[in-house]
Amino acid sequence: MTKTIHTITLGRRGFLQGAAAAGLAAGTMPLSSALYAQSGGVLRAFSYADIDKLDPGFYQNGYNVDVMNCIYSKLARYKPGREWEIELEAAEELEQIDDTHIRFKLKPGIMFSGGYGEMTAEDVKFSFERVLEHDSPVKGDWGPLQSVELDPEDKYAGTIVLEKAFQPLWTITIPYGVGHIVSKKAVMEATGDGSDFGMEPPAFSGPYILEEWKPNQYVKMVRNPEYSGDLKPGYDEIRIIPMDDEKVAERAYEAGDLDYTQVTLSSLANYKSNPPANTTIEEYPSLYYVWVGMNLENEVLKDENLRKAIQYAINVPQIMDAAYFGEAAPSTGLIAPGLTGHREQSIVPPDGDLEKAREYLEKAGGAPSQPITIDTLNATTWKTIAEVIQAQLGQIGIQVQVNVQDSGSFWTLGMESEGDRWKDMQLVINRFSMLPDPFYATSWFTTEQVGIWNWERFSNPEFDKLHEAALSEQDTEKRAEMYRQMQDMMEESGAYRFLTHEGSPVMFRDDVEPALRPDARPLYLGFKPA
């Protein structure tokens, strides 16, 4: 029987089992004056990295999705607020008929820019199926998608057909990256075969269009004059300004060059006691996960005893004090508290154990003759983490060389498609963004992701099997145990030392009304002047 509800709460058991929805309403750039930044016409916001892929079928990272949310349309989107909910966007009806069939009906009159006409179910079919047809690196977001069947009697309607139940469909697939709908006509004309169009969107359908992108300077979006939806853009222009270091963003905010930014945990206490003028500061929990990874295929780190020595030598509370001023807590794995699959404790204790570390190092035959390297992004927090780890490993006689890299270099470090640098990579400090389903954490560490986002090159057939089985498991506790086991396997490999989920404080001008996800991720569509 079809179940229809008017607000979908992602944490609700019935929703995760397939409830339906219908009828749902690197450095600062030279900027103009603070008065212009704070006018109602322009919003300037910080991003921790620059965009590099605006094709939703092949997207990379959350900062690309932040922009895609504004320039494309989805069947449904995340609803701003403190609870994980979704609301309809391009669809006027969206219902899960059974475990493997989701029926949708588009709102009439959604237009693509550039004369590419009205959005129809044919565009939905094309957008979703091309992810599989062209073997996208994010095809896992669609899981067991089989096809999209068109309604022969209604050009706006169709049915998403899955091979089996897929629990992340409502939490990730539809409201996040691969759920965006592109124009079939425009993409085919631009690419010839419907493949990746990279950084050159051929058509827009959202409230904003991408007017200008200056790499490592800014992303400029302006109102889409052809937008016909019911969401009125809050600003004439949105500029998203990438900065590798959040400390730089804080200084830019204080100078009046930003209207909205994240706040580092190391600055939080000071900002709370002495906030900038006309500023609101809010704290949110974070779904980020930060860890130290080790390249299993590097000649030096092939020795499991050496990896375990490194694991036990790392004292996470010391890192929290130094890098986050005590404002962040040690994590137990990939999955944050409150989400399915969170582990109550890790195998290696947060404080580590220097005696055990020395025992493992002795089994490994002693410390490497040459310093091992640890790669990190060029940002204050990450450099601090690296320096603390350098000192901690020094306590057991392992020398460490810290390699600081800008975002362009860092984010391709472990990718085979970018050359052979992955072979020399040893230790790396990494942070991935997360969504409210554990699938989004474990999916990057499967064998299939080795050389793409799995930089540790961790490969475990049992892990892959559990990851696949958990996607369709409808018993919440059984599913949670699967994810706990997967995190155990990662840690037992010696390739991972989990650090923290951080936190997500933000600050913004009093004349800005932000729209944020429950983890403080900006939903720029909903930003408007207060």
N, C-alpha and C positions, 0 to 999 in steps of 0.2 A: 504494500500500500504506500502511496506517495505521502510523505509528511511535509507539510508546509508550515514554516514559521516566519515571523516578521523581523526578528533580530537573531543573529547567529552569534553565539558566544563560543569561541574556539575551545575553551576548556570544558565545555559541557559534553558529557559522555555520549549523549544521543547525537550530538552534532558530529563528533569524531567518528561515529559509526555510520554516518551517511545521512544526516538530516538535510532537508532541502530548504531552499530559500525562494520565496516568490513575493512579489509586491513590495520590495524593500525600497521604501522611500530612499712652492718651496720658498717660502718667503712671501711677503705681501707685495701686491702689485700697486702701482701708483693709482690712487682712487681720487674721485672728486670730493667735494666738501662733505663734512659730516651732515650738514643740513640736507644735502641732496640724498645722502644715504638714508636719512630718517624721514624723508617725505613719504607720503602715502603711495607714490607712484612706483617706487623702486624698493625691492627687498634685496639685501646683500647678506649672504649666508656662507658659513665656513664648511668646507669638505676636507676630510683627511687625505684625499687623493684625487687626482684628476681623472676624468672620464676617459675610457679607451675603447668602448664598444657600445654602440647604441642600437644594435640589432637584438631585439628581445628573444629571438630564437637561439642566439649564440652569446648572450650577455656574459660579462665578467664582473663580479663584485657588486656590493650594494650601492656604491656611489653612482654606478651607471643606472641602476634601477630608480634612484632618486630622481634622475632626469627623465627617464622613460615614463615614469608615473605621470609626468606633466604633459608629455607630447603625444602619447598614444592613449588608447582606451582598453579596458579589460571588462570581462563580463561582470566581475565584482572586485572590490578593492578593500583594503584594510580601512576600518573606521577609526578616526582619531579618538584617543581617550586612554584611560588607565586599564581597560579590559580588552582582551583580544577578541574583536568582533569584525565582521565584514558586512559590507552593504553593497547593493547593486550599483553598477556603473553603466556599462553599455547595454546590459541585459535588463529587460523589463520583467522577465520571468526566468527563474533558474531553479530547477528542482531535481533531486536525485530520486529516480524512479525505483532503482534497486542498486545492489552493490556495484554493478558494472555499467549502468546507464544514467547519464545526467542530461536532462533536456534543458535547452535554453531557447529563449526568444529575445532577439535584439529590439531595442527601441528604434522605431523608424526615424529616419532623418539625420542619422549621424554621418557627417560628410568628411571625406578625406580631402586634404588640401591639394592644390596643384591641378584641380580638375579631374581627380581620379574617382569622383562619384561617391555614391552612398555605400556605407558599410552594410554588407549582407552576410548571411550565414556562410556563403562561399569563402569570404575572407577569413572567417573563423576557422573553417576547415583547413584552408591553406596555411594559416599561421601556426596552428597546432601540429599538423602533420609534417610540415617541413622540418621541424625539430628532429623527427625520427628519420625522415627521408635523407637528410644530409648529415646524419650521424653527429649531431651537435654535442659538444662537451657537456652541455647541461641537459641532455635528453633524459637523464635520470629524474629530473623534476617532473616529467610526464609519466614516469614509471611504466605501467603496463598499458599505455594508450594503444588502442588498436586502430581506431579511425574516428572520423566525425561524419555521421550520416546526415544528409540534408533532407529537409522536409519538402517533398515534391510540390506541396500545395502552398507553402509559405516561405518566401525567400529570406525571411528573417529568422527562421527557426531551424533547429537541428538537434542532434543527439550525440553527445560524447560517449564513445563506446570503449570500455576498458576490457582487457583480457581477464582481469581478476580485480578484487577489491583493492583500493589504494588509499590508505588512511591520510596521507599528506595532501590529498587533492584540494581540500577546502582550506587548509592552513598555509599552503605554500603555492601549489601549482596555479590555481586560478587567481588569487589576489596578489601574486608577486611577479617575478620576472617573465617566465615563459607564458604567462597568461595574457600578455599584451597582444592586441590584434593589429595586424598590419594589412595594408592594401595589397591584394594579390596582383592586381594589374600593375601597380607602381613597382613592386619588388621584382616581378618578372621582367618588366621593361628595363629595370636598372641592372639586374644580374644575369638575365637570360635563362636561368635555371632555378630561380627561387632560393639560391644559396645566400650565404652571409654577406650583408651589405655594409658591415663594419661601422664606420663613423659617418656614413652619408645616408641618413634617412630619406627615402624618396617621397614620403608623404606623411602628414600628421593628421591626427584626429582629436587630440586632446585640447584642453583650454589654452595651452601654450604651444609655441613653435620654437625650435632652436634657431635663433637668428645668427648667432656668432659663437665660435669656440676658438679661443686662443690658448693653445696648449700650455699648461702650467701657469696660466694667468687667470682666466675666467671662462665660465660657461654663461652665455647670455640667452635667456628665454624671454619672449615677449608674447602678448596676447595673440591668440589665433583668431584672425578676423572671420574665418569660416567656421569657427566652432559653434555648434548648435545645441550643445547639451544644456543640462539644467544646473551645472556648477559654475557660478560666476567667478572668474579669476579675481583674486584679491588685489593683485598688483599689475601695473602696466608692464613691469619688467622684473625678472628675477635674475640676479647674478649669483652664481655659486663659485666661490673662490677657493681653489685647492691650496692647502698648505700642509707640508709634511709634518709640521710641529704644531701641536695645539697651543703651546706657549706663545708662539708667534701669532696665532689667531686671537688669543686673549689680549695681546698688546694691540692688535689691530682693532679689536672691539673697543678697548679703552680710548683709542685715538679717534673713535667715531667712524671707522671705516667698515664696520660690520653691524648688522642689526640683530643677528642671531649667531650663536656659536656654542659648541660644546665647551665644557670647562674641565681642565685636568683635575684629577682627584687631589693632586698635590697643592692646587690653588684653592680648593673648595672652601676650606675653613677660613681662609683670609677673605675670600669674596663674600662669604656669609656674614662675617663680622663687619666688613667694610665694602659693601657693593658699589659698583660704579653708579653714577647718578642716573635716575630714571630707568632702572634696570630691575627685572624680575629674575630670580634664580630659583630653579626647580630641580629636584632630585628624582631620578628614575632608576629602577633596577636595570641591569645590563644583561644581554644575552651574548655579548662577545665572549670568546674564549681565547686565552693567551697561553702559549706553551713554548717550551724549548723542544725543538725537533732535532733528530740525529739521522744523518743519511746512512741507511743500512748498507748501501752498496759502495760507500767510500772505503777505500782500502784500510784506513786506520780504524774506522768505526765498525768494521765487520765483526770485531771481537765483542761478543755479548757482555763479557765481564767488564770490559772498558765502559760500555754504555751504562751498565748498572752502577759502576763506580761513580760515573757522572751524575746519574739520577740521585744517588744517596748523598752526594756531596753538596747538592743544591738545597739550600735552606730557604724555603718559600717565604716564611714570615719576615726574614731579613730583607728580602726583595720588596715585600709589601711596604715595609717601613721606609726603605730608601727611595723607591720609585713612586710610591703612591701616598707617602706620608701617613701610613696607617689607615687610609680611607677605603682600602679594598681588602677583601678577604681571600685567603687561599682557596683554590677550587679543588674539586675531587675528580674532575674529568672534563669532558667536552660539554656536558649537558648541565645547564644551570638549575639551581633549586627551583622547585615549582613545576618543572617540566617532566613529562614522562621519561623515565630512564635515568634520572639523577641518582648518582651514587652517594651514599651517606659518608663514605670515606674512601680514600685512595689506598693503594697497596703500599706505596712508599709514603711514610708519614710526612706531613708538611715540613717539619724541621729537618728532615733527612736523618742521616746517621753517619757521622764521619768514620766511626770504627768499621761499620759495614762497607763503606766506600773504600777504605784502605784494603779491606779483605778482598773485595772484588778486583781492585787494582793489582794486588799481588797475584791473583789468579790470571790476570791478563798479561803478566810478565813485566809489570811496572808501567810508568808513564811513557807516552810516546816521546821519541827523541826530539821531535820538532813540535813547536806550539801548534795546538789545534785551533781552528778558526771558528769564530761565531759571528754570523752575519746578522745585521740589524738595520732597521729603517733609521734614517737620519732624523730622529725626534728625541726630545729630552728624556721622555719616559723609557723608550727602548734602549737608548744609550746607557742610561742608569742601570737598567736590568742587566745589560751585557757586562758592565763594569763590576757589578756585584757578583755575577757568576764567575767572572774572571778571577776575582779575589777568592771566592769560595773554592774553586777548583785548584787554585794555588795552594790551599791548605793541605791538599793530598798530593801535591807535587806535579800537577798537570798545568803546564803553561798554556795560556790562551791568548790569541791575537784577535782583537775586535775589529771587524770590518764594517764600517758605517757607509750606507748607500742611500742615494736618493730614491724616490718612489719608482721612477721609471726603470731603474736598474734592479731594485729589490724585487719587484713583483713579477719579474720574469726569471728569477734566479734558479728555480728548480724545474723550469719548463724545458723539456727536450726539444720542443719546436723552436726554441730561441738559441740553440747551440749546445755546447758541451760544458757550460759552466756548472751544471748540476753534478758533474762527476767530481769536481773539486770541493763542492759545498760539504761542510761537515756539521757544525751546529748552526741552528738558525732560530731566532726569536720571531714568532709569528702570532698574528691575531686574525681570526676570521669572525665575520659577523654571523649571526644566528637568527633563525625564525622559530616560531612556537611549535615546532615539531622536531623530535630527535633525529628524524631522517635527514634533516638538513645539516646536522653535524657529522654523522657517520658517512654520508655519501661521498665525502671528499677523500676518504681514506681506504676506499676499496682498491682492489688490484687494477680495476679499469682506470682509476685515476692516477696510477703511477706515471710520473713524468708530466702530469698536467698540474693538478693541485696537491697530489700526494707526494710532497717533496722528500719525505722520509723513505719513500719507496717501500713502505710497509705492505706486505702481501700475505694474507692468511685466508685460505679457502674457507675455513670455518667462520671467520668474520664475514666474508662475502655472503655466505649462505644465510647467516643470521640476519644480516642487513636486508637481504631480499625477502626473507620470511616475515620480518617485522613490518614490512610495508603493508601487508594485507591482514595482519593479526588484529582481530577485533576485541580480544580480551585485553583490557588495559594493563592489568598486572603482568600477564604473560609477556606482553609487548615491552613493558618496562624492564623486565628481567633480561630480555634479549639485549637491550641496549646497555644494561649494566655489564653483562658478559662481554660485549664488544669493547667497552672501555677497559675492562680487565685485560683483554688480549693485547690491546695497544700498549698498555703500561708494562705488561709482562715481557713484551718484545725488547724493552730497553730503549726504544726509539723516542719515547715521549716523557717529558716532565711537565705535568700540568701546573699552571701558575695561578690564574685568577680569571674571574668573569668581570673584573673591574666594577664600574658603576657608571651611570650616565647623567651626571649633572649638566644642565644647560643654562644659559642666560640669554636674555633678549630684552629689547627696548620695551618700555611700558606702552608704547604706541603700536606694538606688534601683537597680534593674537595668533600664536603658533598653532599648528595642527601636528601632533606627534603620536607615534605609535606608543604602546605601553613600555617600550624599551628606549623611548626618546628619539627614535629615528624620525627625521623630519618627513612629513607628507606635505610637500610644498603646495600641492593643489589646494589645500585647505587653509593656508596662511592668509591672513588678511589684516588690514589696519584695525587696531583696537578702537 
